[in-house]
Amino acid sequence: MRYLPLTGDDRQQMLDKVGVASVDELFRDVPSGDLNPRIDLPRHKSEIDVERTLSRMAAKNTAAGSVPFFVGAGAYKHHVPATVDHIIQRGEFLTAYTPYQPEIAQGTLQYIFEFQTQVAQLTGMDVANASMYDGSTATAEAVMMARRVTRKKRALLAGGLHPHYRAVVETTTQFTDDEIVAFKAQPADPHTELQAIIDSIDDSTSCVVVQNPTIAGHVMDLAPLAEAAHAKKALLIVVVTEVMSLGLVKSPGEMGADIVVGEGQSIGNGLNFGGPYVGLFATKQKYVRQMPGRLCGETIDADGNRGFVLTLSTREQHIRREKATSNICTNSSLCSLAFTIHMTLLGEKGLRAIAKVNHHKTQQLKAAMQATKGVEVLNDTFFNEITIRLPKDATEVVDALANQGILAGVPMARLMPDAGVDDLLIMAATETVTEQDIQALADAVKEQVQ
């Protein structure tokens, strides 16, 4: 078949339809300094020289496992068993073909089915999809789904929602007529913030988006919020950035959530410099046909044998674009496979046990910070993350401790640069943290704040 390129008239018609004068205008949201950056690399080198060069560059990084590590705020260092990496590299998974052809992809379809089951049970919901890109895009998809369900446009975003998630929602809805109302974060007073949200719900509200635990680590009872939202026929969307917390914290479904989204990185997936990760999306059965992504189901073949197929797949690849529930929801199959393997190895008892270890480590961390003069811990409730107030700029403290080989956490000002939170530091303690790590951190913080 001949390749027939577009003519100049064809291109102009498309530009006119989009509403721009040139192709360059399509990139107007990208800062000019980031367009076509100059990359200072040699034209060519031998393979061994490339390995040496990249190794020297990589050696400049501080690996998470090489120092006391208390960084969280949406991405967490957990132990991933070697079994996970071994199984995902098996040929049956690496070479499996598209699940659209069930006759040659039963293995892929089965682990998607198992993944969906695990996510539904974890979140306390009826049904989950085959995964999404990450937690932030899943949150944006949930807001758009709420609009389809309620036929209303006003979405309330809690201040305790991760700022990156809020930004993705705002970016995704910037070309729609959705009204996004983002509340100011109140890291020291989450209950007042929750009440302010409840008071703001009205008949035009499509959904309320709230994170639990919050960006500051607070664990909230969301039942009153769910009741208030449902009274106005709005949906409650609960975001979980630390899925390991569901081993201890009451599930969002039990608290009245209509849609649960989140980040599944903590189970089966390493930090990986920020990705790839795996988005979780679960909802009630009655909303299943408005759920983005695809859904794998169990069936039987002509001979009565158990099998798996794509039951729902309402993307633009399969139906008319204007009828699609989403156009950006390709699932993260390999990451969801890693999630499923790790979750299977843990089981319910194992997940609860490791969640208890996380909480115990954070209790130790909280006690150490409370014993440090000049440091205030903001959390009465928490899972494996707390926020502390320092008597000086948190970024300065983090930088100073990094120079000592301790990664102390995430300054809240890094996530909320204009919120007046320069003295707040978010700290996480997972099962990978030792008592010696906590003592080293406490000693270093004490030295900085005295």
NUKOLRO-254484 format. One line per field, with one value per residue (C-alpha): residue number from 1; x, y, z. Coordinates in nm, 4 decimals. Layout:
<pts>
num <- [NUM, ...]
c1 <- [X, ...]
c2 <- [Y, ...]
c3 <- [Z, ...]
</pts>
This chain:
<pts>
num <- [1, 2, 3, 4, 5, 6, 7, 8, 9, 10, 11, 12, 13, 14, 15, 16, 17, 18, 19, 20, 21, 22, 23, 24, 25, 26, 27, 28, 29, 30, 31, 32, 33, 34, 35, 36, 37, 38, 39, 40, 41, 42, 43, 44, 45, 46, 47, 48, 49, 50, 51, 52, 53, 54, 55, 56, 57, 58, 59, 60, 61, 62, 63, 64, 65, 66, 67, 68, 69, 70, 71, 72, 73, 74, 75, 76, 77, 78, 79, 80, 81, 82, 83, 84, 85, 86, 87, 88, 89, 90, 91, 92, 93, 94, 95, 96, 97, 98, 99, 100, 101, 102, 103, 104, 105, 106, 107, 108, 109, 110, 111, 112, 113, 114, 115, 116, 117, 118, 119, 120, 121, 122, 123, 124, 125, 126, 127, 128, 129, 130, 131, 132, 133, 134, 135, 136, 137, 138, 139, 140, 141, 142, 143, 144, 145, 146, 147, 148, 149, 150, 151, 152, 153, 154, 155, 156, 157, 158, 159, 160, 161, 162, 163, 164, 165, 166, 167, 168, 169, 170, 171, 172, 173, 174, 175, 176, 177, 178, 179, 180, 181, 182, 183, 184, 185, 186, 187, 188, 189, 190, 191, 192, 193, 194, 195, 196, 197, 198, 199, 200, 201, 202, 203, 204, 205, 206, 207, 208, 209, 210, 211, 212, 213, 214, 215, 216, 217, 218, 219, 220, 221, 222, 223, 224, 225, 226, 227, 228, 229, 230, 231, 232, 233, 234, 235, 236, 237, 238, 239, 240, 241, 242, 243, 244, 245, 246, 247, 248, 249, 250, 251, 252, 253, 254, 255, 256, 257, 258, 259, 260, 261, 262, 263, 264, 265, 266, 267, 268, 269, 270, 271, 272, 273, 274, 275, 276, 277, 278, 279, 280, 281, 282, 283, 284, 285, 286, 287, 288, 289, 290, 291, 292, 293, 294, 295, 296, 297, 298, 299, 300, 301, 302, 303, 304, 305, 306, 307, 308, 309, 310, 311, 312, 313, 314, 315, 316, 317, 318, 319, 320, 321, 322, 323, 324, 325, 326, 327, 328, 329, 330, 331, 332, 333, 334, 335, 336, 337, 338, 339, 340, 341, 342, 343, 344, 345, 346, 347, 348, 349, 350, 351, 352, 353, 354, 355, 356, 357, 358, 359, 360, 361, 362, 363, 364, 365, 366, 367, 368, 369, 370, 371, 372, 373, 374, 375, 376, 377, 378, 379, 380, 381, 382, 383, 384, 385, 386, 387, 388, 389, 390, 391, 392, 393, 394, 395, 396, 397, 398, 399, 400, 401, 402, 403, 404, 405, 406, 407, 408, 409, 410, 411, 412, 413, 414, 415, 416, 417, 418, 419, 420, 421, 422, 423, 424, 425, 426, 427, 428, 429, 430, 431, 432, 433, 434, 435, 436, 437, 438, 439, 440, 441, 442, 443, 444, 445, 446, 447, 448, 449, 450]
c1 <- [0.0000, 0.1363, 0.1945, -0.0056, 0.1152, -0.1161, -0.1269, -0.0844, -0.4592, -0.5233, -0.3028, -0.4639, -0.8113, -0.7078, -0.5475, -0.8611, -1.0752, -0.8570, -0.8504, -0.4806, -0.2788, 0.0221, 0.1536, 0.3800, 0.0731, -0.0091, 0.2986, 0.2253, 0.1791, 0.5371, 0.7822, 0.9972, 1.3150, 1.2103, 1.1412, 1.4195, 1.6725, 2.0384, 2.1602, 2.5353, 2.6251, 2.9009, 2.7985, 2.9134, 3.1090, 3.1819, 2.9447, 3.1883, 3.2492, 2.8745, 2.8390, 3.1210, 2.9788, 2.6283, 2.7633, 2.9526, 2.6363, 2.4267, 2.6814, 2.5917, 2.2488, 2.1761, 1.9922, 1.6897, 1.8136, 2.1622, 2.0755, 1.8080, 1.5050, 1.1897, 1.0587, 0.6916, 0.4244, 0.2749, 0.5602, 0.6859, 0.9826, 0.8615, 1.0326, 0.9469, 1.0216, 1.2639, 0.9897, 0.7971, 1.0762, 1.1380, 0.7780, 0.7094, 1.0060, 0.8664, 0.8154, 0.4422, 0.4073, 0.6851, 0.5674, 0.1930, -0.0088, -0.2886, -0.5790, -0.8172, -0.7561, -0.8554, -0.7724, -0.3989, -0.3885, -0.5566, -0.2628, -0.2752, -0.6519, -0.6469, -0.3994, -0.5987, -0.9061, -0.7163, -0.5848, -0.9382, -1.0570, -0.7757, -0.8356, -1.2113, -1.1535, -0.8913, -1.1053, -1.4342, -1.5988, -1.8015, -1.5876, -1.2447, -1.0971, -0.7798, -0.5683, -0.4759, -0.1606, -0.1229, -0.3156, -0.3286, -0.4794, -0.7202, -0.8375, -0.9017, -1.0925, -1.3051, -1.4056, -1.5127, -1.6991, -1.8859, -2.0016, -2.1360, -2.3196, -2.4668, -2.4911, -2.3534, -2.0282, -1.9066, -1.6247, -1.4903, -1.1247, -1.0137, -0.7056, -0.5609, -0.5508, -0.1993, -0.1238, 0.0013, -0.3305, -0.5185, -0.3027, -0.3793, -0.7525, -0.7278, -0.5223, -0.7582, -1.0683, -0.9259, -1.0992, -1.4356, -1.6859, -1.6326, -1.6086, -1.3183, -1.3259, -0.9974, -0.9934, -0.6901, -0.4855, -0.5023, -0.2298, -0.2742, -0.6564, -0.8000, -1.1346, -1.2096, -1.1271, -1.3574, -1.6428, -1.5839, -1.6200, -1.9411, -2.0827, -1.9959, -2.1785, -2.4861, -2.7263, -2.4785, -2.2003, -2.1052, -1.8450, -1.6213, -1.2613, -1.0820, -0.7576, -0.7226, -0.4706, -0.4269, -0.1118, -0.0139, -0.0748, -0.4034, -0.6411, -1.0012, -1.3470, -1.5203, -1.8678, -2.0071, -1.8711, -2.0269, -2.3619, -2.3478, -2.2525, -2.5253, -2.7841, -2.7163, -2.6908, -2.3156, -2.0552, -1.7758, -1.4402, -1.1741, -0.8076, -0.5559, -0.1925, -0.0562, -0.2395, -0.0549, -0.2715, -0.5739, -0.4245, -0.5258, -0.7467, -1.1191, -1.1776, -1.3263, -1.6197, -1.7067, -1.7072, -1.9499, -1.7281, -1.8830, -1.5521, -1.2104, -0.8930, -0.5336, -0.1740, -0.0750, 0.3020, 0.3530, 0.2647, 0.5021, 0.6599, 0.9746, 1.0188, 1.1779, 1.2546, 0.8814, 0.7447, 0.6061, 0.3353, -0.0116, -0.3396, -0.6248, -0.9897, -1.2899, -1.6567, -2.0049, -2.1690, -2.4403, -2.1795, -1.9775, -2.0769, -1.9505, -1.6163, -1.3181, -1.0737, -1.1432, -1.2822, -1.1902, -1.4534, -1.4810, -1.6770, -1.6868, -1.6001, -1.7995, -1.6702, -1.7612, -1.4052, -1.3355, -1.1938, -1.1403, -1.2373, -1.2626, -1.6174, -1.6265, -1.3849, -1.5378, -1.2373, -1.2064, -1.0191, -1.3356, -1.6281, -1.7024, -1.4781, -1.7658, -1.9116, -1.5882, -1.5675, -1.2009, -0.9301, -0.6270, -0.6758, -0.4403, -0.3729, -0.0321, -0.0282, 0.3243, 0.2941, -0.0466, 0.1035, 0.3755, 0.1027, -0.0954, 0.2055, 0.3116, -0.0457, -0.0844, 0.2379, 0.1181, -0.2416, -0.4827, -0.2893, 0.0416, -0.0918, -0.2321, 0.0956, 0.3138, 0.0694, 0.1043, 0.4825, 0.4510, 0.2301, 0.4600, 0.7652, 0.5801, 0.4794, 0.8508, 0.9230, 0.6507, 0.7817, 1.1350, 1.0172, 0.8016, 1.1066, 1.3045, 1.2858, 1.1501, 0.9690, 0.5882, 0.4086, 0.0793, -0.0784, -0.3132, -0.3968, -0.1686, -0.0768, 0.2893, 0.3301, 0.3370, 0.3963, 0.6154, 0.6592, 1.0185, 1.1478, 1.3195, 1.2791, 1.2141, 1.3967, 1.7146, 1.6885, 1.6286, 1.9268, 2.1523, 2.0521, 2.0929, 2.4544, 2.4879, 2.3433, 1.9894, 1.6864, 1.4516, 1.1297, 0.9508, 0.9205, 0.5535, 0.6562, 0.7941, 0.4383, 0.2627, 0.5103, 0.2606, 0.0725, 0.2904, 0.4061, 0.7821, 0.8307, 0.6439, 0.8088, 0.6293, 0.8019, 0.7201, 0.8394, 0.7790, 0.8897, 1.2286, 1.3145, 1.5176, 1.5362, 1.8918, 1.7621, 1.5078, 1.7727, 2.0104, 1.7306, 1.6339, 1.9951, 2.0436, 1.7164, 1.8049, 2.1382, 1.9663, 1.6947, 1.9045]
c2 <- [0.0000, 0.3409, 0.5999, 0.9101, 1.2119, 1.4952, 1.7922, 2.1498, 2.1991, 1.8910, 2.0270, 2.3702, 2.2204, 2.0334, 2.3453, 2.5449, 2.2770, 2.2741, 2.6526, 2.7312, 2.9059, 2.6734, 2.3448, 2.5436, 2.6745, 2.3189, 2.3329, 2.6719, 2.5221, 2.3898, 2.6487, 2.7812, 2.6905, 2.3260, 2.3013, 2.1356, 2.1412, 2.0970, 1.7637, 1.7695, 1.4112, 1.2793, 1.1635, 0.8056, 0.5869, 0.2180, 0.0067, -0.0235, 0.3539, 0.4170, 0.1838, 0.3609, 0.7060, 0.6168, 0.4416, 0.7564, 0.9610, 0.7134, 0.7161, 1.0800, 0.9673, 0.8666, 0.5365, 0.5070, 0.1844, 0.3111, 0.5685, 0.6291, 0.7069, 0.8887, 1.0204, 0.9602, 1.2083, 0.9806, 0.7397, 0.4950, 0.2646, -0.0829, -0.4179, -0.5970, -0.9721, -1.1077, -1.3483, -1.0597, -0.9654, -1.3320, -1.4076, -1.0945, -1.1874, -1.5258, -1.5663, -1.6218, -1.2619, -1.0870, -1.2207, -1.2379, -1.0861, -0.8307, -0.9365, -0.8393, -1.1902, -1.4137, -1.7393, -1.6639, -1.4408, -1.6409, -1.5892, -1.2112, -1.2013, -1.4192, -1.2033, -0.8926, -1.0658, -1.1455, -0.7873, -0.6482, -0.8819, -0.7753, -0.4031, -0.4388, -0.6223, -0.3752, -0.0697, -0.2212, -0.1614, -0.3829, -0.3679, -0.2471, -0.1936, -0.3394, -0.0482, 0.2959, 0.4998, 0.6232, 0.7624, 1.1207, 1.0482, 0.8026, 1.0891, 1.3115, 1.0282, 0.9875, 1.3551, 1.3221, 1.0010, 1.1775, 1.4380, 1.1697, 0.9992, 1.3073, 1.5389, 1.8147, 2.0084, 2.1361, 1.9282, 2.0003, 1.9070, 1.8768, 2.0673, 1.7405, 1.6063, 1.5702, 1.8945, 1.6976, 1.5131, 1.8428, 1.9842, 1.6862, 1.7298, 2.1001, 2.0290, 1.7578, 1.9731, 2.3011, 2.2569, 2.1593, 2.3719, 2.1859, 2.4080, 2.2930, 2.4246, 2.3535, 2.4064, 2.5422, 2.2808, 2.2904, 2.0438, 2.1196, 2.1176, 1.8609, 1.8381, 2.2076, 2.1635, 1.8610, 2.0590, 2.3452, 2.0989, 1.9579, 2.3102, 2.3820, 2.0877, 2.2050, 2.0840, 2.1670, 1.9536, 1.6514, 1.5096, 1.5620, 1.4430, 1.3681, 1.1844, 0.9385, 0.9440, 1.3088, 1.4603, 1.5478, 1.1895, 1.2384, 0.9405, 1.0629, 0.9182, 0.9982, 0.8689, 1.2176, 1.3516, 1.0640, 1.1291, 1.5000, 1.4329, 1.1754, 1.4091, 1.6418, 1.3531, 1.4072, 1.1305, 1.0811, 1.0084, 0.8803, 0.8938, 0.6557, 0.7345, 0.4763, 0.1542, -0.0309, 0.1666, -0.0422, -0.3259, -0.1370, 0.1623, 0.1052, 0.0766, 0.3739, 0.1557, 0.0917, 0.4694, 0.5357, 0.6079, 0.5882, 0.5825, 0.4888, 0.5753, 0.5560, 0.4693, 0.1023, 0.1565, 0.0479, -0.3129, -0.4909, -0.1818, 0.0067, 0.3830, 0.3727, 0.7461, 0.8216, 0.5596, 0.3620, 0.3224, 0.1682, 0.3541, 0.1912, 0.2559, 0.0947, 0.1833, 0.0583, -0.1970, 0.0459, 0.2816, 0.0165, 0.1284, 0.4786, 0.3512, 0.4329, 0.1719, -0.1915, -0.4761, -0.8430, -1.1023, -1.4770, -1.6977, -2.0512, -2.1612, -2.3825, -2.6921, -2.5639, -2.4769, -2.1735, -1.8783, -1.5024, -1.2260, -0.8482, -0.7920, -0.4127, -0.2043, 0.1357, 0.3184, 0.5076, 0.2103, 0.0046, 0.2409, 0.5817, 0.8442, 1.0603, 0.7592, 0.6607, 0.6972, 0.7923, 0.8466, 0.8379, 0.5277, 0.2627, 0.0234, -0.0495, -0.4251, -0.5124, -0.2997, -0.4478, -0.7952, -0.7059, -0.5758, -0.8992, -1.1235, -0.9297, -0.9165, -1.2909, -1.3600, -1.1474, -1.2578, -1.0865, -1.1823, -1.0787, -0.7407, -0.6704, -0.7782, -0.5545, -0.2646, -0.3041, -0.2915, 0.0326, 0.1889, 0.0731, 0.2232, 0.5524, 0.5454, 0.5237, 0.8074, 1.0241, 0.9594, 1.0514, 1.3772, 1.4649, 1.4166, 1.6661, 2.0146, 2.2704, 2.0124, 1.9894, 1.6831, 1.7807, 1.4350, 1.2787, 1.0092, 0.8548, 0.5347, 0.5501, 0.9226, 1.2305, 1.6025, 1.7995, 2.1732, 2.2909, 2.6183, 2.6934, 2.6388, 2.2687, 2.2716, 2.3909, 2.1061, 1.8472, 1.9736, 1.9716, 1.6170, 1.4978, 1.6140, 1.3898, 1.0908, 1.1069, 1.1643, 1.3185, 1.3609, 1.6033, 1.9736, 2.0613, 2.3875, 2.1821, 2.0641, 2.3871, 2.6697, 2.9511, 2.8081, 2.9473, 2.6031, 2.6555, 2.5134, 2.1851, 1.8535, 1.5345, 1.2185, 0.8534, 0.5370, 0.2022, -0.1490, -0.0713, 0.1801, 0.0572, 0.1853, 0.2945, 0.4983, 0.6737, 0.7484, 0.8866, 1.1089, 1.2319, 1.3156, 1.5019, 1.6991, 1.7897, 1.9263, 2.1382, 2.2941, 2.3776]
c3 <- [0.0000, -0.0936, 0.1749, 0.0827, 0.2822, 0.3718, 0.1405, 0.2570, 0.2203, 0.4347, 0.7113, 0.6939, 0.7222, 1.0369, 1.1888, 1.1109, 1.2742, 1.5881, 1.5941, 1.5643, 1.2943, 1.2936, 1.4319, 1.6665, 1.8489, 1.9530, 2.1803, 2.3347, 2.6833, 2.6813, 2.8201, 2.5367, 2.7231, 2.7255, 2.3529, 2.1549, 2.4409, 2.3575, 2.4920, 2.5374, 2.4486, 2.2208, 1.8756, 1.9378, 2.1774, 2.2121, 2.4201, 2.7095, 2.7107, 2.7161, 3.0157, 3.1988, 3.1221, 3.2362, 3.5468, 3.6469, 3.5977, 3.7986, 4.0813, 4.1469, 4.2672, 4.6255, 4.6023, 4.8299, 4.9860, 5.0632, 5.3326, 5.5995, 5.3831, 5.4968, 5.1641, 5.0800, 4.9705, 4.7057, 4.6238, 4.8868, 4.9350, 5.0241, 5.0060, 4.6827, 4.7010, 4.4408, 4.3354, 4.1787, 3.9400, 3.8572, 3.7649, 3.5579, 3.3373, 3.2463, 2.8736, 2.9091, 3.0289, 2.8369, 2.5016, 2.5659, 2.2855, 2.3149, 2.5400, 2.2605, 2.1222, 2.4141, 2.2381, 2.2697, 2.5778, 2.8555, 3.0943, 3.0534, 3.0870, 3.3973, 3.5882, 3.4910, 3.6327, 3.9533, 3.9742, 3.9429, 4.2187, 4.4518, 4.3928, 4.4472, 4.7759, 4.8953, 4.8228, 4.9402, 4.6036, 4.3720, 4.0601, 3.9475, 3.6024, 3.4511, 3.5854, 3.4578, 3.3994, 3.7576, 4.0521, 3.9300, 3.5883, 3.7507, 3.9725, 3.6714, 3.5046, 3.8177, 3.8087, 3.4460, 3.5247, 3.8075, 3.5602, 3.3283, 3.6144, 3.7830, 3.4806, 3.7036, 3.6643, 4.0018, 4.1514, 4.5021, 4.5615, 4.9233, 5.0342, 5.1622, 4.8055, 4.6681, 4.4756, 4.1751, 4.1576, 4.1779, 3.8979, 3.6725, 3.7349, 3.6503, 3.3376, 3.2157, 3.2631, 3.1305, 2.7953, 2.9426, 3.1283, 3.4565, 3.7623, 3.9775, 4.3350, 4.5150, 4.8902, 5.0734, 5.2543, 5.6332, 5.7378, 6.1085, 6.1094, 5.8662, 6.0479, 5.9944, 5.6268, 5.6043, 5.7570, 5.5122, 5.2251, 5.3689, 5.4008, 5.0349, 4.8805, 4.6917, 4.4244, 4.1451, 4.2927, 4.0846, 4.3205, 4.6197, 4.5858, 4.9098, 4.9877, 5.2757, 5.4359, 5.3391, 5.1919, 5.5515, 5.6639, 5.8538, 5.8519, 5.8283, 5.8902, 5.5625, 5.6513, 5.7349, 5.4062, 5.2123, 5.3806, 5.2965, 4.9337, 4.8823, 5.0312, 4.7363, 4.4848, 4.4465, 4.4327, 4.6837, 4.5183, 4.7583, 4.6546, 4.8135, 4.7308, 4.9777, 4.8939, 5.1713, 5.4178, 5.3151, 5.5171, 5.8343, 5.7512, 5.6940, 5.3212, 5.1308, 5.0278, 5.3922, 5.4497, 5.1646, 4.8631, 4.5167, 4.3276, 4.4654, 4.2781, 4.3799, 4.3205, 4.3418, 4.3313, 4.6924, 4.6109, 4.3735, 4.2176, 4.3136, 4.3197, 3.9715, 3.9604, 3.9553, 3.7196, 3.5556, 3.8187, 3.8208, 3.8665, 4.0562, 3.9727, 4.1425, 4.1699, 4.2486, 4.0201, 3.9108, 3.7627, 3.5807, 3.2305, 3.3023, 3.4298, 3.2058, 3.0880, 3.0294, 3.2359, 3.2150, 3.2986, 3.3514, 3.1142, 2.9721, 2.6211, 2.3854, 2.5641, 2.9093, 3.0098, 3.2287, 3.0358, 3.0453, 2.8024, 2.7873, 2.9065, 2.8805, 2.6772, 2.6189, 2.4779, 2.1552, 2.0063, 2.0211, 1.9833, 1.8363, 1.9912, 2.1128, 2.2964, 2.4708, 2.8485, 2.8171, 2.5616, 2.7939, 3.0040, 2.8661, 3.1526, 3.3052, 3.2474, 3.3597, 3.6744, 3.7529, 3.7090, 3.9608, 4.1939, 4.1594, 4.2232, 4.5340, 4.6642, 4.6077, 4.7970, 5.0890, 5.1093, 5.3479, 5.6628, 5.5107, 5.4007, 5.7464, 5.9064, 5.6893, 5.7329, 6.1117, 6.0778, 5.8772, 6.1427, 6.4254, 6.2540, 6.2171, 6.5823, 6.6619, 6.4203, 6.5748, 6.9258, 6.8186, 6.6621, 6.9645, 7.1862, 6.9761, 7.1212, 6.8763, 6.6592, 6.6517, 6.5139, 6.3476, 6.3390, 6.5904, 6.3343, 6.0714, 5.8893, 5.7861, 5.7285, 5.9502, 5.9055, 6.1430, 6.1956, 6.2264, 6.3749, 6.0427, 5.6703, 5.6051, 5.2718, 5.4428, 5.6926, 5.4184, 5.2182, 5.5238, 5.6165, 5.2584, 5.2765, 5.5825, 5.3968, 5.5385, 5.3149, 5.5708, 5.3725, 5.1413, 5.2320, 5.1947, 5.0261, 4.7387, 4.6680, 4.7714, 4.7021, 4.7658, 5.0646, 5.3451, 5.4596, 5.4413, 5.7922, 5.7312, 5.6469, 5.5385, 5.6627, 5.5869, 5.7625, 5.5921, 5.6833, 5.5258, 5.8003, 6.0996, 6.4566, 6.3791, 6.0837, 6.3066, 6.5702, 6.3065, 6.1734, 6.5201, 6.6064, 6.2779, 6.3131, 6.6717, 6.5550, 6.2877, 6.5053, 6.8115]
</pts>
